[in-house]
Amino acid sequence: MSTNKNNSRPITEDMHAVLEMSLIEAYLKGKGYTLGDLKKLPEAEAKQLMKEASVFASGKLAELEERAHFLQELHDAYTGE
């Protein structure tokens, strides 16, 4: 597995983090907020929104990972691996 030149984390972890942040931002946008807006909100409200956004992002990431796993299984079955 290749790594990022700036640190020792694998590139896939960096891509995962970028996707997770994009999903969080999409959730917040759907609620009418940006990450910057959270700093202006009361702490409890900002934490609640981030909790909801994190749960949303985690669910979407799990869904994507499951689909990728399923496609890999189909590929392996087709190629006989």
ZALUMFI-537684 format. One record per atom (N, C-alpha, C): residue number from 1; residue in one letter; atom name; x, y, z. Coordinates in nm, 3 decimals, always signed. Layout:
+------+-------+------+---------+---------+---------+
| kelo | lumti | nufi |       x |       y |       z |
+------+-------+------+---------+---------+---------+
|  NUM |     A |   CA |       X |       Y |       Z |
...
+------+-------+------+---------+---------+---------+
This chain:
+------+-------+------+---------+---------+---------+
| kelo | lumti | nufi |       x |       y |       z |
+------+-------+------+---------+---------+---------+
|    1 |     M |    N |  +0.085 |  -0.117 |  +0.000 |
|    1 |     M |   CA |  +0.000 |  +0.000 |  +0.000 |
|    1 |     M |    C |  +0.090 |  +0.123 |  +0.000 |
|    2 |     S |    N |  +0.058 |  +0.220 |  -0.083 |
|    2 |     S |   CA |  +0.141 |  +0.339 |  -0.089 |
|    2 |     S |    C |  +0.105 |  +0.436 |  +0.024 |
|    3 |     T |    N |  +0.200 |  +0.522 |  +0.053 |
|    3 |     T |   CA |  +0.180 |  +0.617 |  +0.161 |
|    3 |     T |    C |  +0.195 |  +0.758 |  +0.109 |
|    4 |     N |    N |  +0.142 |  +0.851 |  +0.182 |
|    4 |     N |   CA |  +0.153 |  +0.992 |  +0.153 |
|    4 |     N |    C |  +0.295 |  +1.037 |  +0.185 |
|    5 |     K |    N |  +0.355 |  +1.117 |  +0.098 |
|    5 |     K |   CA |  +0.493 |  +1.163 |  +0.120 |
|    5 |     K |    C |  +0.508 |  +1.250 |  +0.243 |
|    6 |     N |    N |  +0.401 |  +1.319 |  +0.284 |
|    6 |     N |   CA |  +0.409 |  +1.410 |  +0.397 |
|    6 |     N |    C |  +0.401 |  +1.340 |  +0.532 |
|    7 |     N |    N |  +0.349 |  +1.218 |  +0.535 |
|    7 |     N |   CA |  +0.343 |  +1.143 |  +0.659 |
|    7 |     N |    C |  +0.339 |  +0.995 |  +0.626 |
|    8 |     S |    N |  +0.327 |  +0.912 |  +0.727 |
|    8 |     S |   CA |  +0.333 |  +0.768 |  +0.705 |
|    8 |     S |    C |  +0.196 |  +0.704 |  +0.691 |
|    9 |     R |    N |  +0.090 |  +0.783 |  +0.689 |
|    9 |     R |   CA |  -0.044 |  +0.726 |  +0.674 |
|    9 |     R |    C |  -0.065 |  +0.681 |  +0.530 |
|   10 |     P |    N |  -0.127 |  +0.566 |  +0.511 |
|   10 |     P |   CA |  -0.158 |  +0.521 |  +0.375 |
|   10 |     P |    C |  -0.250 |  +0.620 |  +0.304 |
|   11 |     I |    N |  -0.233 |  +0.631 |  +0.173 |
|   11 |     I |   CA |  -0.314 |  +0.723 |  +0.094 |
|   11 |     I |    C |  -0.462 |  +0.692 |  +0.108 |
|   12 |     T |    N |  -0.497 |  +0.564 |  +0.119 |
|   12 |     T |   CA |  -0.639 |  +0.529 |  +0.131 |
|   12 |     T |    C |  -0.700 |  +0.588 |  +0.258 |
|   13 |     E |    N |  -0.623 |  +0.598 |  +0.366 |
|   13 |     E |   CA |  -0.674 |  +0.662 |  +0.487 |
|   13 |     E |    C |  -0.698 |  +0.809 |  +0.463 |
|   14 |     D |    N |  -0.608 |  +0.874 |  +0.389 |
|   14 |     D |   CA |  -0.626 |  +1.016 |  +0.358 |
|   14 |     D |    C |  -0.751 |  +1.035 |  +0.272 |
|   15 |     M |    N |  -0.770 |  +0.948 |  +0.175 |
|   15 |     M |   CA |  -0.888 |  +0.957 |  +0.089 |
|   15 |     M |    C |  -1.014 |  +0.932 |  +0.169 |
|   16 |     H |    N |  -1.009 |  +0.839 |  +0.261 |
|   16 |     H |   CA |  -1.122 |  +0.809 |  +0.348 |
|   16 |     H |    C |  -1.157 |  +0.932 |  +0.433 |
|   17 |     A |    N |  -1.056 |  +0.998 |  +0.486 |
|   17 |     A |   CA |  -1.079 |  +1.117 |  +0.568 |
|   17 |     A |    C |  -1.139 |  +1.230 |  +0.485 |
|   18 |     V |    N |  -1.091 |  +1.247 |  +0.363 |
|   18 |     V |   CA |  -1.144 |  +1.352 |  +0.275 |
|   18 |     V |    C |  -1.289 |  +1.323 |  +0.241 |
|   19 |     L |    N |  -1.320 |  +1.198 |  +0.210 |
|   19 |     L |   CA |  -1.458 |  +1.161 |  +0.180 |
|   19 |     L |    C |  -1.548 |  +1.181 |  +0.302 |
|   20 |     E |    N |  -1.499 |  +1.141 |  +0.419 |
|   20 |     E |   CA |  -1.577 |  +1.159 |  +0.541 |
|   20 |     E |    C |  -1.608 |  +1.306 |  +0.565 |
|   21 |     M |    N |  -1.508 |  +1.392 |  +0.547 |
|   21 |     M |   CA |  -1.530 |  +1.536 |  +0.568 |
|   21 |     M |    C |  -1.628 |  +1.591 |  +0.464 |
|   22 |     S |    N |  -1.619 |  +1.542 |  +0.341 |
|   22 |     S |   CA |  -1.714 |  +1.586 |  +0.238 |
|   22 |     S |    C |  -1.856 |  +1.546 |  +0.273 |
|   23 |     L |    N |  -1.873 |  +1.427 |  +0.327 |
|   23 |     L |   CA |  -2.006 |  +1.383 |  +0.367 |
|   23 |     L |    C |  -2.059 |  +1.465 |  +0.485 |
|   24 |     I |    N |  -1.973 |  +1.498 |  +0.578 |
|   24 |     I |   CA |  -2.012 |  +1.583 |  +0.692 |
|   24 |     I |    C |  -2.055 |  +1.720 |  +0.641 |
|   25 |     E |    N |  -1.976 |  +1.776 |  +0.550 |
|   25 |     E |   CA |  -2.010 |  +1.907 |  +0.493 |
|   25 |     E |    C |  -2.142 |  +1.901 |  +0.417 |
|   26 |     A |    N |  -2.166 |  +1.791 |  +0.344 |
|   26 |     A |   CA |  -2.292 |  +1.776 |  +0.270 |
|   26 |     A |    C |  -2.410 |  +1.769 |  +0.365 |
|   27 |     Y |    N |  -2.394 |  +1.697 |  +0.475 |
|   27 |     Y |   CA |  -2.501 |  +1.690 |  +0.574 |
|   27 |     Y |    C |  -2.530 |  +1.829 |  +0.631 |
|   28 |     L |    N |  -2.426 |  +1.897 |  +0.670 |
|   28 |     L |   CA |  -2.445 |  +2.031 |  +0.727 |
|   28 |     L |    C |  -2.509 |  +2.125 |  +0.626 |
|   29 |     K |    N |  -2.466 |  +2.117 |  +0.500 |
|   29 |     K |   CA |  -2.525 |  +2.202 |  +0.396 |
|   29 |     K |    C |  -2.674 |  +2.174 |  +0.383 |
|   30 |     G |    N |  -2.712 |  +2.047 |  +0.392 |
|   30 |     G |   CA |  -2.853 |  +2.011 |  +0.386 |
|   30 |     G |    C |  -2.933 |  +2.069 |  +0.501 |
|   31 |     K |    N |  -2.867 |  +2.095 |  +0.611 |
|   31 |     K |   CA |  -2.931 |  +2.157 |  +0.728 |
|   31 |     K |    C |  -2.920 |  +2.309 |  +0.725 |
|   32 |     G |    N |  -2.849 |  +2.363 |  +0.623 |
|   32 |     G |   CA |  -2.836 |  +2.508 |  +0.610 |
|   32 |     G |    C |  -2.714 |  +2.566 |  +0.679 |
|   33 |     Y |    N |  -2.613 |  +2.482 |  +0.708 |
|   33 |     Y |   CA |  -2.493 |  +2.527 |  +0.779 |
|   33 |     Y |    C |  -2.367 |  +2.490 |  +0.702 |
|   34 |     T |    N |  -2.258 |  +2.556 |  +0.740 |
|   34 |     T |   CA |  -2.124 |  +2.518 |  +0.697 |
|   34 |     T |    C |  -2.044 |  +2.486 |  +0.823 |
|   35 |     L |    N |  -1.926 |  +2.428 |  +0.804 |
|   35 |     L |   CA |  -1.841 |  +2.403 |  +0.920 |
|   35 |     L |    C |  -1.810 |  +2.533 |  +0.994 |
|   36 |     G |    N |  -1.787 |  +2.638 |  +0.920 |
|   36 |     G |   CA |  -1.759 |  +2.768 |  +0.981 |
|   36 |     G |    C |  -1.875 |  +2.821 |  +1.063 |
|   37 |     D |    N |  -1.997 |  +2.792 |  +1.019 |
|   37 |     D |   CA |  -2.116 |  +2.837 |  +1.092 |
|   37 |     D |    C |  -2.123 |  +2.776 |  +1.232 |
|   38 |     L |    N |  -2.069 |  +2.655 |  +1.247 |
|   38 |     L |   CA |  -2.078 |  +2.587 |  +1.376 |
|   38 |     L |    C |  -2.009 |  +2.665 |  +1.487 |
|   39 |     K |    N |  -1.905 |  +2.740 |  +1.451 |
|   39 |     K |   CA |  -1.832 |  +2.819 |  +1.551 |
|   39 |     K |    C |  -1.918 |  +2.932 |  +1.608 |
|   40 |     K |    N |  -2.020 |  +2.972 |  +1.532 |
|   40 |     K |   CA |  -2.106 |  +3.081 |  +1.574 |
|   40 |     K |    C |  -2.226 |  +3.034 |  +1.656 |
|   41 |     L |    N |  -2.247 |  +2.903 |  +1.658 |
|   41 |     L |   CA |  -2.362 |  +2.847 |  +1.730 |
|   41 |     L |    C |  -2.327 |  +2.820 |  +1.876 |
|   42 |     P |    N |  -2.428 |  +2.807 |  +1.960 |
|   42 |     P |   CA |  -2.403 |  +2.763 |  +2.097 |
|   42 |     P |    C |  -2.335 |  +2.624 |  +2.093 |
|   43 |     E |    N |  -2.246 |  +2.601 |  +2.188 |
|   43 |     E |   CA |  -2.167 |  +2.478 |  +2.188 |
|   43 |     E |    C |  -2.253 |  +2.352 |  +2.180 |
|   44 |     A |    N |  -2.358 |  +2.346 |  +2.257 |
|   44 |     A |   CA |  -2.444 |  +2.227 |  +2.258 |
|   44 |     A |    C |  -2.507 |  +2.201 |  +2.121 |
|   45 |     E |    N |  -2.550 |  +2.307 |  +2.056 |
|   45 |     E |   CA |  -2.612 |  +2.293 |  +1.924 |
|   45 |     E |    C |  -2.510 |  +2.249 |  +1.820 |
|   46 |     A |    N |  -2.391 |  +2.308 |  +1.826 |
|   46 |     A |   CA |  -2.284 |  +2.272 |  +1.733 |
|   46 |     A |    C |  -2.244 |  +2.125 |  +1.752 |
|   47 |     K |    N |  -2.231 |  +2.082 |  +1.877 |
|   47 |     K |   CA |  -2.196 |  +1.942 |  +1.905 |
|   47 |     K |    C |  -2.304 |  +1.848 |  +1.853 |
|   48 |     Q |    N |  -2.430 |  +1.883 |  +1.873 |
|   48 |     Q |   CA |  -2.539 |  +1.798 |  +1.826 |
|   48 |     Q |    C |  -2.537 |  +1.787 |  +1.674 |
|   49 |     L |    N |  -2.517 |  +1.897 |  +1.604 |
|   49 |     L |   CA |  -2.510 |  +1.893 |  +1.458 |
|   49 |     L |    C |  -2.392 |  +1.808 |  +1.411 |
|   50 |     M |    N |  -2.277 |  +1.822 |  +1.477 |
|   50 |     M |   CA |  -2.161 |  +1.742 |  +1.438 |
|   50 |     M |    C |  -2.183 |  +1.594 |  +1.468 |
|   51 |     K |    N |  -2.253 |  +1.564 |  +1.576 |
|   51 |     K |   CA |  -2.285 |  +1.425 |  +1.607 |
|   51 |     K |    C |  -2.374 |  +1.367 |  +1.498 |
|   52 |     E |    N |  -2.477 |  +1.441 |  +1.460 |
|   52 |     E |   CA |  -2.567 |  +1.396 |  +1.354 |
|   52 |     E |    C |  -2.492 |  +1.380 |  +1.221 |
|   53 |     A |    N |  -2.406 |  +1.476 |  +1.190 |
|   53 |     A |   CA |  -2.330 |  +1.472 |  +1.066 |
|   53 |     A |    C |  -2.233 |  +1.353 |  +1.065 |
|   54 |     S |    N |  -2.174 |  +1.326 |  +1.179 |
|   54 |     S |   CA |  -2.080 |  +1.213 |  +1.189 |
|   54 |     S |    C |  -2.151 |  +1.080 |  +1.172 |
|   55 |     V |    N |  -2.269 |  +1.067 |  +1.231 |
|   55 |     V |   CA |  -2.347 |  +0.945 |  +1.216 |
|   55 |     V |    C |  -2.387 |  +0.927 |  +1.069 |
|   56 |     F |    N |  -2.429 |  +1.035 |  +1.006 |
|   56 |     F |   CA |  -2.464 |  +1.032 |  +0.864 |
|   56 |     F |    C |  -2.345 |  +0.987 |  +0.780 |
|   57 |     A |    N |  -2.229 |  +1.050 |  +0.803 |
|   57 |     A |   CA |  -2.109 |  +1.017 |  +0.726 |
|   57 |     A |    C |  -2.066 |  +0.872 |  +0.750 |
|   58 |     S |    N |  -2.071 |  +0.827 |  +0.873 |
|   58 |     S |   CA |  -2.034 |  +0.689 |  +0.905 |
|   58 |     S |    C |  -2.124 |  +0.590 |  +0.832 |
|   59 |     G |    N |  -2.252 |  +0.620 |  +0.830 |
|   59 |     G |   CA |  -2.346 |  +0.533 |  +0.760 |
|   59 |     G |    C |  -2.319 |  +0.526 |  +0.612 |
|   60 |     K |    N |  -2.294 |  +0.641 |  +0.552 |
|   60 |     K |   CA |  -2.265 |  +0.645 |  +0.408 |
|   60 |     K |    C |  -2.134 |  +0.574 |  +0.377 |
|   61 |     L |    N |  -2.033 |  +0.592 |  +0.461 |
|   61 |     L |   CA |  -1.905 |  +0.524 |  +0.439 |
|   61 |     L |    C |  -1.922 |  +0.373 |  +0.451 |
|   62 |     A |    N |  -1.998 |  +0.329 |  +0.548 |
|   62 |     A |   CA |  -2.023 |  +0.186 |  +0.564 |
|   62 |     A |    C |  -2.095 |  +0.130 |  +0.441 |
|   63 |     E |    N |  -2.189 |  +0.205 |  +0.391 |
|   63 |     E |   CA |  -2.262 |  +0.164 |  +0.271 |
|   63 |     E |    C |  -2.168 |  +0.152 |  +0.151 |
|   64 |     L |    N |  -2.079 |  +0.248 |  +0.135 |
|   64 |     L |   CA |  -1.983 |  +0.244 |  +0.025 |
|   64 |     L |    C |  -1.886 |  +0.127 |  +0.040 |
|   65 |     E |    N |  -1.841 |  +0.103 |  +0.160 |
|   65 |     E |   CA |  -1.749 |  -0.008 |  +0.184 |
|   65 |     E |    C |  -1.817 |  -0.142 |  +0.156 |
|   66 |     E |    N |  -1.943 |  -0.155 |  +0.195 |
|   66 |     E |   CA |  -2.018 |  -0.278 |  +0.169 |
|   66 |     E |    C |  -2.035 |  -0.300 |  +0.019 |
|   67 |     R |    N |  -2.066 |  -0.194 |  -0.053 |
|   67 |     R |   CA |  -2.080 |  -0.206 |  -0.198 |
|   67 |     R |    C |  -1.948 |  -0.246 |  -0.262 |
|   68 |     A |    N |  -1.839 |  -0.187 |  -0.217 |
|   68 |     A |   CA |  -1.707 |  -0.222 |  -0.271 |
|   68 |     A |    C |  -1.675 |  -0.368 |  -0.243 |
|   69 |     H |    N |  -1.706 |  -0.414 |  -0.123 |
|   69 |     H |   CA |  -1.682 |  -0.553 |  -0.086 |
|   69 |     H |    C |  -1.766 |  -0.646 |  -0.175 |
|   70 |     F |    N |  -1.892 |  -0.612 |  -0.197 |
|   70 |     F |   CA |  -1.980 |  -0.691 |  -0.281 |
|   70 |     F |    C |  -1.927 |  -0.698 |  -0.424 |
|   71 |     L |    N |  -1.884 |  -0.584 |  -0.476 |
|   71 |     L |   CA |  -1.829 |  -0.582 |  -0.612 |
|   71 |     L |    C |  -1.702 |  -0.666 |  -0.622 |
|   72 |     Q |    N |  -1.621 |  -0.662 |  -0.518 |
|   72 |     Q |   CA |  -1.500 |  -0.744 |  -0.518 |
|   72 |     Q |    C |  -1.535 |  -0.892 |  -0.518 |
|   73 |     E |    N |  -1.637 |  -0.929 |  -0.440 |
|   73 |     E |   CA |  -1.682 |  -1.069 |  -0.438 |
|   73 |     E |    C |  -1.732 |  -1.111 |  -0.576 |
|   74 |     L |    N |  -1.809 |  -1.024 |  -0.642 |
|   74 |     L |   CA |  -1.856 |  -1.055 |  -0.777 |
|   74 |     L |    C |  -1.738 |  -1.072 |  -0.873 |
|   75 |     H |    N |  -1.643 |  -0.982 |  -0.862 |
|   75 |     H |   CA |  -1.525 |  -0.989 |  -0.949 |
|   75 |     H |    C |  -1.448 |  -1.119 |  -0.923 |
|   76 |     D |    N |  -1.428 |  -1.152 |  -0.798 |
|   76 |     D |   CA |  -1.355 |  -1.275 |  -0.764 |
|   76 |     D |    C |  -1.429 |  -1.398 |  -0.814 |
|   77 |     A |    N |  -1.561 |  -1.399 |  -0.802 |
|   77 |     A |   CA |  -1.639 |  -1.513 |  -0.848 |
|   77 |     A |    C |  -1.631 |  -1.526 |  -0.999 |
|   78 |     Y |    N |  -1.632 |  -1.414 |  -1.068 |
|   78 |     Y |   CA |  -1.626 |  -1.415 |  -1.215 |
|   78 |     Y |    C |  -1.490 |  -1.458 |  -1.265 |
|   79 |     T |    N |  -1.384 |  -1.412 |  -1.198 |
|   79 |     T |   CA |  -1.249 |  -1.444 |  -1.244 |
|   79 |     T |    C |  -1.198 |  -1.575 |  -1.185 |
|   80 |     G |    N |  -1.273 |  -1.633 |  -1.092 |
|   80 |     G |   CA |  -1.235 |  -1.760 |  -1.035 |
|   80 |     G |    C |  -1.131 |  -1.750 |  -0.925 |
|   81 |     E |    N |  -1.114 |  -1.634 |  -0.868 |
|   81 |     E |   CA |  -1.015 |  -1.615 |  -0.761 |
|   81 |     E |    C |  -1.068 |  -1.658 |  -0.627 |
+------+-------+------+---------+---------+---------+
